[in-house]
């Protein structure tokens, strides 16, 4: 059921003309459907098979689009350099499994737990923050 809904949404979005902005509520809906699919997959596959590097990158790409209010802190905590470090940590997969994939959290709670897990893993990855001018630089 979730798979068909997700496939239908992706197909509809692929048919959009180039340059059309996808509203955040559609990104949220797709992310929630993806998480539901991952919950089902986890029941029959290993954690590494469920949360592949490609899947984790996709989740991190979708997050700031799904909740644009958190795009700025997400960009600080989950910069491309920080993401590379996070992807090497088993804590990321275990945290997503424990806080997001287990149980049946409703949409807002699942997304909040996903953000919290990504932020926590970013901090644990050893990213050091320093402010330079008007922007934040992330050093890993």
MIMI-269340 format. One record per residue: residue number from 1; z, x, y of N, C-alpha, C in turn. Coordinates in nm, 4 decimals, always signed. Layout:
<NUM, <Z, X, Y>, <Z, X, Y>, <Z, X, Y>>
...
//
This chain:
<1, <+0.0000, +0.0825, -0.1188>, <+0.0000, +0.0000, +0.0000>, <+0.0000, +0.0874, +0.1260>>
<2, <+0.0940, +0.1844, +0.1345>, <+0.0978, +0.2731, +0.2501>, <-0.0273, +0.3577, +0.2574>>
<3, <-0.0749, +0.4013, +0.1418>, <-0.1932, +0.4872, +0.1380>, <-0.3138, +0.4161, +0.1986>>
<4, <-0.3325, +0.2884, +0.1622>, <-0.4467, +0.2129, +0.2157>, <-0.4335, +0.1918, +0.3660>>
<5, <-0.3099, +0.1642, +0.4111>, <-0.2882, +0.1448, +0.5543>, <-0.3155, +0.2738, +0.6310>>
<6, <-0.2658, +0.3854, +0.5787>, <-0.2878, +0.5139, +0.6441>, <-0.4355, +0.5494, +0.6456>>
<7, <-0.5026, +0.5300, +0.5332>, <-0.6464, +0.5585, +0.5254>, <-0.7247, +0.4708, +0.6231>>
<8, <-0.6859, +0.3440, +0.6339>, <-0.7523, +0.2539, +0.7280>, <-0.7330, +0.2968, +0.8723>>
<9, <-0.6118, +0.3387, +0.9068>, <-0.5847, +0.3869, +1.0426>, <-0.6646, +0.5131, +1.0735>>
<10, <-0.6652, +0.6068, +0.9799>, <-0.7393, +0.7311, +1.0006>, <-0.8873, +0.7015, +1.0173>>
<11, <-0.9416, +0.6137, +0.9341>, <-1.0838, +0.5791, +0.9437>, <-1.1152, +0.5134, +1.0779>>
<12, <-1.0274, +0.4240, +1.1220>, <-1.0487, +0.3586, +1.2522>, <-1.0431, +0.4593, +1.3659>>
<13, <-0.9508, +0.5540, +1.3580>, <-0.9388, +0.6543, +1.4626>, <-1.0575, +0.7498, +1.4628>>
<14, <-1.1104, +0.7805, +1.3457>, <-1.2260, +0.8688, +1.3385>, <-1.3491, +0.8044, +1.4000>>
<15, <-1.3511, +0.6711, +1.4036>, <-1.4638, +0.6005, +1.4626>, <-1.4562, +0.5878, +1.6135>>
<16, <-1.3463, +0.6346, +1.6723>, <-1.3298, +0.6280, +1.8179>, <-1.4236, +0.7277, +1.8862>>
<17, <-1.4768, +0.6911, +2.0011>, <-1.5591, +0.7868, +2.0763>, <-1.4768, +0.9095, +2.1167>>
<18, <-1.5429, +1.0228, +2.1257>, <-1.4734, +1.1459, +2.1628>, <-1.4147, +1.1320, +2.3028>>
<19, <-1.2948, +1.1848, +2.3194>, <-1.2284, +1.1805, +2.4489>, <-1.1380, +1.0598, +2.4681>>
<20, <-1.1411, +0.9646, +2.3746>, <-1.0551, +0.8477, +2.3838>, <-0.9136, +0.8884, +2.3440>>
<21, <-0.8170, +0.8563, +2.4281>, <-0.6773, +0.8888, +2.4004>, <-0.6210, +0.7898, +2.2985>>
<22, <-0.5562, +0.8429, +2.1970>, <-0.4903, +0.7596, +2.0970>, <-0.3492, +0.7307, +2.1484>>
<23, <-0.3114, +0.6028, +2.1591>, <-0.1788, +0.5706, +2.2124>, <-0.0675, +0.6199, +2.1198>>
<24, <+0.0476, +0.6562, +2.1781>, <+0.1602, +0.7073, +2.0988>, <+0.2043, +0.6144, +1.9862>>
<25, <+0.1979, +0.4837, +2.0074>, <+0.2444, +0.3928, +1.9016>, <+0.1591, +0.4053, +1.7753>>
<26, <+0.0296, +0.4370, +1.7898>, <-0.0542, +0.4588, +1.6714>, <-0.0186, +0.5901, +1.6019>>
<27, <+0.0101, +0.6944, +1.6798>, <+0.0542, +0.8209, +1.6214>, <+0.1851, +0.7998, +1.5452>>
<28, <+0.2790, +0.7250, +1.6055>, <+0.4064, +0.6972, +1.5386>, <+0.3835, +0.6231, +1.4083>>
<29, <+0.2969, +0.5235, +1.4133>, <+0.2683, +0.4444, +1.2941>, <+0.2081, +0.5323, +1.1841>>
<30, <+0.1141, +0.6180, +1.2211>, <+0.0543, +0.7082, +1.1219>, <+0.1572, +0.8039, +1.0651>>
<31, <+0.2449, +0.8561, +1.1495>, <+0.3469, +0.9498, +1.1036>, <+0.4451, +0.8813, +1.0088>>
<32, <+0.4853, +0.7603, +1.0421>, <+0.5764, +0.6851, +0.9551>, <+0.5091, +0.6558, +0.8211>>
<33, <+0.3819, +0.6195, +0.8227>, <+0.3087, +0.5963, +0.6974>, <+0.2971, +0.7249, +0.6157>>
<34, <+0.2723, +0.8361, +0.6837>, <+0.2655, +0.9650, +0.6146>, <+0.3992, +0.9973, +0.5491>>
<35, <+0.5086, +0.9762, +0.6207>, <+0.6409, +1.0017, +0.5643>, <+0.6679, +0.9123, +0.4428>>
<36, <+0.6237, +0.7875, +0.4493>, <+0.6399, +0.6966, +0.3346>, <+0.5613, +0.7493, +0.2143>>
<37, <+0.4401, +0.7981, +0.2376>, <+0.3594, +0.8554, +0.1289>, <+0.4263, +0.9797, +0.0720>>
<38, <+0.4835, +1.0608, +0.1589>, <+0.5507, +1.1819, +0.1129>, <+0.6752, +1.1490, +0.0308>>
<39, <+0.7458, +1.0404, +0.0677>, <+0.8619, +0.9970, -0.0128>, <+0.8172, +0.9627, -0.1547>>
<40, <+0.7059, +0.8894, -0.1636>, <+0.6544, +0.8520, -0.2952>, <+0.6072, +0.9747, -0.3735>>
<41, <+0.5384, +1.0640, -0.3077>, <+0.4891, +1.1837, -0.3748>, <+0.6051, +1.2690, -0.4252>>
<42, <+0.7116, +1.2770, -0.3480>, <+0.8257, +1.3605, -0.3855>, <+0.8895, +1.3131, -0.5154>>
<43, <+0.8773, +1.1849, -0.5471>, <+0.9337, +1.1323, -0.6708>, <+0.8651, +1.1891, -0.7944>>
<44, <+0.7409, +1.2371, -0.7797>, <+0.6664, +1.2860, -0.8947>, <+0.6198, +1.4313, -0.8811>>
<45, <+0.6496, +1.4951, -0.7682>, <+0.6020, +1.6322, -0.7458>, <+0.7152, +1.7176, -0.6904>>
<46, <+0.6967, +1.8486, -0.6996>, <+0.7970, +1.9405, -0.6461>, <+0.7992, +1.9328, -0.4940>>
<47, <+0.9049, +1.9874, -0.4376>, <+0.9180, +1.9888, -0.2923>, <+0.8039, +2.0674, -0.2285>>
<48, <+0.7686, +2.1815, -0.2876>, <+0.6606, +2.2653, -0.2342>, <+0.5243, +2.1957, -0.2441>>
<49, <+0.5038, +2.1170, -0.3508>, <+0.3786, +2.0420, -0.3642>, <+0.3741, +1.9242, -0.2680>>
<50, <+0.4901, +1.8690, -0.2375>, <+0.4968, +1.7549, -0.1462>, <+0.4812, +1.7992, -0.0013>>
<51, <+0.5564, +1.9013, +0.0365>, <+0.5531, +1.9494, +0.1745>, <+0.4809, +2.0842, +0.1783>>
<52, <+0.3510, +2.0787, +0.1609>, <+0.2703, +2.2001, +0.1659>, <+0.2666, +2.2520, +0.3097>>
<53, <+0.2218, +2.3733, +0.3257>, <+0.2098, +2.4294, +0.4610>, <+0.1165, +2.3433, +0.5462>>
<54, <+0.0070, +2.2966, +0.4862>, <-0.0874, +2.2102, +0.5591>, <-0.0180, +2.0814, +0.6062>>
<55, <+0.0613, +2.0213, +0.5187>, <+0.1318, +1.8973, +0.5536>, <+0.2335, +1.9223, +0.6644>>
<56, <+0.3075, +2.0323, +0.6551>, <+0.4050, +2.0643, +0.7591>, <+0.3366, +2.0890, +0.8932>>
<57, <+0.2234, +2.1588, +0.8914>, <+0.1485, +2.1803, +1.0163>, <+0.1011, +2.0474, +1.0745>>
<58, <+0.0557, +1.9581, +0.9882>, <+0.0102, +1.8263, +1.0328>, <+0.1255, +1.7489, +1.0970>>
<59, <+0.2414, +1.7515, +1.0336>, <+0.3586, +1.6830, +1.0894>, <+0.3922, +1.7403, +1.2267>>
<60, <+0.3924, +1.8729, +1.2382>, <+0.4266, +1.9355, +1.3669>, <+0.3205, +1.9081, +1.4731>>
<61, <+0.1973, +1.8857, +1.4316>, <+0.0912, +1.8516, +1.5266>, <+0.1037, +1.7062, +1.5727>>
<62, <+0.1497, +1.6200, +1.4828>, <+0.1611, +1.4780, +1.5148>, <+0.2850, +1.4450, +1.5986>>
<63, <+0.3933, +1.5199, +1.5801>, <+0.5205, +1.4858, +1.6431>, <+0.5131, +1.4675, +1.7946>>
<64, <+0.4609, +1.5644, +1.8712>, <+0.4603, +1.5437, +2.0169>, <+0.3669, +1.4303, +2.0604>>
<65, <+0.2695, +1.3979, +1.9770>, <+0.1806, +1.2861, +2.0100>, <+0.2468, +1.1526, +1.9787>>
<66, <+0.3308, +1.1519, +1.8760>, <+0.3986, +1.0290, +1.8358>, <+0.5117, +0.9922, +1.9313>>
<67, <+0.5778, +1.0942, +1.9864>, <+0.6889, +1.0707, +2.0802>, <+0.6670, +1.1625, +2.2005>>
<68, <+0.5788, +1.1218, +2.2918>, <+0.5453, +1.2094, +2.4044>, <+0.6636, +1.2419, +2.4947>>
<69, <+0.7684, +1.1585, +2.4926>, <+0.8873, +1.1858, +2.5734>, <+0.9543, +1.3168, +2.5305>>
<70, <+0.9306, +1.3578, +2.4076>, <+0.9912, +1.4807, +2.3563>, <+0.8905, +1.5945, +2.3441>>
<71, <+0.7725, +1.5772, +2.4003>, <+0.6682, +1.6798, +2.3880>, <+0.7096, +1.8114, +2.4536>>
<72, <+0.7763, +1.8058, +2.5687>, <+0.8160, +1.9296, +2.6362>, <+0.9196, +2.0073, +2.5557>>
<73, <+1.0317, +1.9451, +2.5141>, <+1.1243, +2.0236, +2.4316>, <+1.0619, +2.0660, +2.2985>>
<74, <+0.9753, +1.9822, +2.2430>, <+0.9088, +2.0191, +2.1188>, <+0.8240, +2.1442, +2.1402>>
<75, <+0.7541, +2.1508, +2.2535>, <+0.6729, +2.2676, +2.2847>, <+0.7552, +2.3939, +2.2994>>
<76, <+0.8795, +2.3804, +2.3463>, <+0.9684, +2.4959, +2.3611>, <+1.0210, +2.5391, +2.2245>>
<77, <+1.0762, +2.4445, +2.1508>, <+1.1384, +2.4776, +2.0225>, <+1.0363, +2.5054, +1.9131>>
<78, <+0.9225, +2.4425, +1.9208>, <+0.8241, +2.4533, +1.8132>, <+0.6913, +2.5078, +1.8644>>
<79, <+0.6997, +2.6152, +1.9406>, <+0.5785, +2.6823, +1.9887>, <+0.4999, +2.7325, +1.8677>>
<80, <+0.3737, +2.7653, +1.8845>, <+0.2957, +2.8174, +1.7703>, <+0.3617, +2.9374, +1.7025>>
<81, <+0.4189, +3.0282, +1.7814>, <+0.4857, +3.1447, +1.7244>, <+0.6095, +3.1036, +1.6445>>
<82, <+0.6861, +3.0112, +1.6987>, <+0.8045, +2.9619, +1.6310>, <+0.7672, +2.8848, +1.5040>>
<83, <+0.6580, +2.8080, +1.5102>, <+0.6130, +2.7331, +1.3930>, <+0.5799, +2.8263, +1.2776>>
<84, <+0.5157, +2.9368, +1.3071>, <+0.4819, +3.0324, +1.2016>, <+0.6079, +3.0828, +1.1327>>
<85, <+0.7100, +3.1100, +1.2101>, <+0.8363, +3.1554, +1.1546>, <+0.9021, +3.0438, +1.0737>>
<86, <+0.8987, +2.9210, +1.1247>, <+0.9594, +2.8074, +1.0564>, <+0.8935, +2.7796, +0.9215>>
<87, <+0.7620, +2.7959, +0.9158>, <+0.6893, +2.7670, +0.7921>, <+0.7293, +2.8597, +0.6782>>
<88, <+0.7848, +2.9745, +0.7124>, <+0.8273, +3.0700, +0.6104>, <+0.9683, +3.0405, +0.5588>>
<89, <+1.0371, +2.9472, +0.6226>, <+1.1762, +2.9185, +0.5870>, <+1.1850, +2.8004, +0.4905>>
<90, <+1.2587, +2.8186, +0.3823>, <+1.2788, +2.7089, +0.2873>, <+1.3678, +2.6003, +0.3487>>
<91, <+1.4454, +2.6365, +0.4525>, <+1.5318, +2.5381, +0.5184>, <+1.4529, +2.4214, +0.5757>>
<92, <+1.3303, +2.4468, +0.6194>, <+1.2491, +2.3399, +0.6779>, <+1.2198, +2.2335, +0.5723>>
<93, <+1.1691, +2.2751, +0.4579>, <+1.1379, +2.1790, +0.3519>, <+1.2642, +2.1076, +0.3021>>
<94, <+1.3690, +2.1843, +0.2784>, <+1.4932, +2.1240, +0.2292>, <+1.5518, +2.0263, +0.3321>>
<95, <+1.5453, +2.0622, +0.4599>, <+1.5970, +1.9735, +0.5647>, <+1.5188, +1.8441, +0.5734>>
<96, <+1.3860, +1.8532, +0.5656>, <+1.3036, +1.7316, +0.5702>, <+1.3318, +1.6457, +0.4476>>
<97, <+1.3443, +1.7112, +0.3327>, <+1.3747, +1.6337, +0.2115>, <+1.5083, +1.5626, +0.2262>>
<98, <+1.6112, +1.6360, +0.2654>, <+1.7466, +1.5809, +0.2730>, <+1.7615, +1.4735, +0.3800>>
<99, <+1.7060, +1.4974, +0.4974>, <+1.7303, +1.4081, +0.6104>, <+1.6231, +1.3012, +0.6310>>
<100, <+1.5018, +1.3238, +0.5786>, <+1.3926, +1.2314, +0.6084>, <+1.3384, +1.1633, +0.4822>>
<101, <+1.3155, +1.2402, +0.3771>, <+1.2504, +1.1833, +0.2588>, <+1.3459, +1.1076, +0.1679>>
<102, <+1.4722, +1.1452, +0.1671>, <+1.5689, +1.0730, +0.0842>, <+1.6220, +0.9539, +0.1618>>
<103, <+1.6301, +0.8427, +0.0965>, <+1.6808, +0.7223, +0.1624>, <+1.5684, +0.6477, +0.2322>>
<104, <+1.5998, +0.5347, +0.2821>, <+1.4997, +0.4496, +0.3451>, <+1.5278, +0.4255, +0.4909>>
<105, <+1.5345, +0.5322, +0.5694>, <+1.5619, +0.5183, +0.7125>, <+1.4504, +0.4384, +0.7798>>
<106, <+1.4891, +0.3581, +0.8771>, <+1.3867, +0.2845, +0.9522>, <+1.3112, +0.3807, +1.0439>>
<107, <+1.2036, +0.3338, +1.1023>, <+1.1083, +0.4184, +1.1736>, <+1.1737, +0.5087, +1.2775>>
<108, <+1.2499, +0.4533, +1.3696>, <+1.3088, +0.5323, +1.4775>, <+1.4053, +0.6365, +1.4224>>
<109, <+1.4856, +0.5967, +1.3255>, <+1.5817, +0.6897, +1.2659>, <+1.5098, +0.8023, +1.1911>>
<110, <+1.4049, +0.7689, +1.1192>, <+1.3296, +0.8712, +1.0453>, <+1.2681, +0.9729, +1.1408>>
<111, <+1.2100, +0.9262, +1.2500>, <+1.1498, +1.0177, +1.3465>, <+1.2566, +1.1019, +1.4164>>
<112, <+1.3713, +1.0413, +1.4485>, <+1.4814, +1.1167, +1.5099>, <+1.5303, +1.2264, +1.4168>>
<113, <+1.5462, +1.1930, +1.2892>, <+1.5920, +1.2918, +1.1920>, <+1.4879, +1.4011, +1.1722>>
<114, <+1.3606, +1.3646, +1.1781>, <+1.2548, +1.4638, +1.1643>, <+1.2571, +1.5605, +1.2820>>
<115, <+1.2690, +1.5084, +1.4047>, <+1.2790, +1.5948, +1.5221>, <+1.4010, +1.6857, +1.5119>>
<116, <+1.5159, +1.6283, +1.4758>, <+1.6380, +1.7079, +1.4656>, <+1.6230, +1.8196, +1.3632>>
<117, <+1.5600, +1.7901, +1.2507>, <+1.5394, +1.8913, +1.1471>, <+1.4468, +2.0017, +1.1971>>
<118, <+1.3402, +1.9648, +1.2668>, <+1.2482, +2.0654, +1.3207>, <+1.3178, +2.1518, +1.4258>>
<119, <+1.3947, +2.0905, +1.5143>, <+1.4649, +2.1668, +1.6175>, <+1.5672, +2.2612, +1.5549>>
<120, <+1.6445, +2.2102, +1.4593>, <+1.7463, +2.2924, +1.3942>, <+1.6820, +2.4108, +1.3218>>
<121, <+1.5735, +2.3866, +1.2518>, <+1.5061, +2.4945, +1.1803>, <+1.4490, +2.5964, +1.2779>>
<122, <+1.4010, +2.5495, +1.3917>, <+1.3493, +2.6401, +1.4938>, <+1.4585, +2.7350, +1.5415>>
<123, <+1.5764, +2.6804, +1.5673>, <+1.6882, +2.7634, +1.6129>, <+1.7276, +2.8619, +1.5031>>
<124, <+1.7342, +2.8144, +1.3800>, <+1.7713, +2.9005, +1.2682>, <+1.6665, +3.0077, +1.2388>>
<125, <+1.5438, +2.9840, +1.2830>, <+1.4365, +3.0806, +1.2560>, <+1.4527, +3.2079, +1.3377>>
<126, <+1.5443, +3.2056, +1.4331>, <+1.5696, +3.3250, +1.5128>, <+1.4928, +3.3282, +1.6433>>
<127, <+1.4351, +3.2163, +1.6836>, <+1.3646, +3.2124, +1.8117>, <+1.4652, +3.2364, +1.9237>>
<128, <+1.4289, +3.3241, +2.0152>, <+1.5145, +3.3556, +2.1290>, <+1.4473, +3.2989, +2.2533>>
<129, <+1.5254, +3.2308, +2.3354>, <+1.4685, +3.1667, +2.4536>, <+1.5125, +3.2413, +2.5790>>
<130, <+1.4196, +3.2573, +2.6679>, <+1.4538, +3.3091, +2.8003>, <+1.3634, +3.2389, +2.9006>>
<131, <+1.4185, +3.2093, +3.0139>, <+1.3424, +3.1393, +3.1160>, <+1.2732, +3.2410, +3.2048>>
<132, <+1.1433, +3.2186, +3.2265>, <+1.0666, +3.3045, +3.3146>, <+0.9914, +3.2210, +3.4143>>
<133, <+1.0371, +3.2196, +3.5368>, <+0.9709, +3.1371, +3.6397>, <+0.9924, +2.9907, +3.6090>>
<134, <+0.8824, +2.9149, +3.6082>, <+0.8910, +2.7726, +3.5832>, <+0.8683, +2.7360, +3.4378>>
<135, <+0.8500, +2.8338, +3.3517>, <+0.8202, +2.8017, +3.2126>, <+0.9156, +2.8741, +3.1195>>
<136, <+0.9192, +2.8282, +2.9961>, <+1.0023, +2.8884, +2.8932>, <+0.9144, +2.9733, +2.8054>>
<137, <+0.9624, +3.0906, +2.7718>, <+0.8929, +3.1785, +2.6796>, <+0.9737, +3.1842, +2.5511>>
<138, <+0.9060, +3.1691, +2.4396>, <+0.9740, +3.1734, +2.3116>, <+0.9373, +3.3033, +2.2437>>
<139, <+1.0395, +3.3772, +2.2068>, <+1.0187, +3.5030, +2.1369>, <+1.0748, +3.4895, +1.9973>>
<140, <+0.9995, +3.5278, +1.8986>, <+1.0492, +3.5196, +1.7610>, <+1.0593, +3.6581, +1.7043>>
//
